Amino acid sequence: MPERRAISSGSRFEKLAGYSRAVVDGEFIFISATAGAEVDGSFSGETVQQARRALAIVGSALAEAEADLDDVVRVRVYLADRADVMAVSKILGETFDAPRPANTTIICGFPDEQIKVELEMTALKRR
């Protein structure tokens, strides 16, 4: 059986909502939608800063799974405002290199109005 384990970021919402920041299942790593909350739980008012922070949180979870952003094969971007699509897309374009992951962007609402963006990813460890 492949290894299956959970990775936590320590967010209070993980226990509340019954999820893990990431689940490692064999060579796959499934990362929950991740908002760019600061260490103290606050959010920057800027979407770009939140996206960069979310990437850092995802990067930490991937490192704990012995992987990194180069292993990402799927990205889902959730945005509160369609006006932010280009700014967040630019950050992702700077982050990912060939072969770039598949990407879907969705405009939606969040339970906390301070959240501007969440990033959800799937990675496959390269052998």
Secondary structure by P-SEA (a helix, b strand, c coil): cccccccccccccccccccccbbbcccbbbbcccccccccccccccaaaaaaaaaaaaaaaaaaaccccccccbbbbbbccccaaaaaaaaaaacccccccbbbbbbbccccccccbbbbbbbbbcc
